[in-house]
Amino acid sequence: MRIVLGVGGGIAAYKAASLLRLFTESGHDVTVIPTEAATRFVGTATWEALSGHPVSNSVWDDVDKVNHVRLGHEADLIVVAPATADLLARAAAGLADDLLTGTLLMARGPVVMAPAMHTEMWQHAATRANVETLRSRGIIVIEPASGRLTGVDSGPGRLPEPADIHAAALAATRRGGALQGKRVTISVGGTREALDPVRFLGNRSSGKQGMALAEAALAQGAHVTLVLAHAEVAPPRGCDVVRVESALQLRDAVLAALPATDLLVMAAAVADFRPAEMVATKIKKNDDGTDPVLTLVRNPDVLREAVLARDAVPAREDGAGPLVIAGFAAETGDATADPLTHARAKLARKGCDFLVLNVVGSDLVFGEDSNEVTILGADGSESAPVRGTKRAVADAVIGHAAGLLAR
Ligand code: CTP
């Protein structure tokens, strides 16, 4: 997506640098337009280095490129953070006396403004009227956060956290996404298999890749349900969350969601085994010196069961098209075969539409922020390796699924 990030002249301008990074790290192309006053807080060199684009705030730079027309026209999204009282007033009045206000008048896509100012300014009748005017024109003006302001004062007027602005901005673009109207269920995190009331068998899944998938699906306009086992990171705003603990609970939640699902992505690390019995009271050390013996039994293969459930129903009751099902596989090569051969065999065994193959070596992917995968299709297709942040991988996976759903 092409994004214009407008930065107003307030102390919170420094937080816009974090917002810029959130956008660039999720694969977007961002042009920053600070106001003249904003450059007194954060210099243009910072914006240029972080965005990878030249930065100007004057309509008199690069006149041949007609930037005051082009940038607004080409932007899929314009985000202004911080939007000062002055900037809100100028935008409401329709002024075009610098590159940012001119760009706002040329906007074709959604415009999201995140205000930051002192409480008195935010509550002033002039600002209230300007916000109302902007909102009546379809501009999304996010409510400021409440808390510590620049000086000793505190109250409403604080710039919302960059992650919240990021989420609101992407939500504004969802109209018309590739998964608009589609229902996506994603299993995330690692299951925990209880041994007794205080102990469990778990795994190292961080849940980061699953959460990135949820973000990517939300960004494409999907309605997202997370079947969430244990994860280290919080789910993104805007999804329905069904919390589960064990593989059996995860199976029940996934199968229950299937009839209202268009795309199922099994990103969870589901334990293959669970203790044969869950002891109702805490297991004690034996006084006679014998050690307890743990007996494990197989858990159901949730992905396989979901495929079987889908294939058992020839047509869906609500008339929706066939459910697309995707799995993940982390594979190492061994004496018998390379990772790709193992993954192809797994894809055939599971019967899903595609498998996201993660080749793992000694550097495990658990908890890391970046990833490298290959998407293997049931039709024999194989994507070029997708390298990058977990969000970049998620965008590729969701994009691939959207292509299958559109068939
Ligand atoms: N999976 C599942 N239920 C299980 C185990 C795994 O649904 N009990 C899903 C995972 O969510 C993932 C895919 O199956 O999408 C592959 O997981 P993996 O652990 O690689 O598969 P296994 O069948 O357990 O294969 P292996 O014998 O290599 O462990």
Boltz pocket constraint, residues with backbone or C-beta under 6 A from the ligand:
constraints:
  - pocket:
      binder: B
      contacts: [[A, 247], [A, 266], [A, 267], [A, 268], [A, 269], [A, 270], [A, 271], [A, 272], [A, 299], [A, 300], [A, 301], [A, 302], [A, 303], [A, 304], [A, 326], [A, 327], [A, 328], [A, 329], [A, 330]]
      max_distance: 6.0
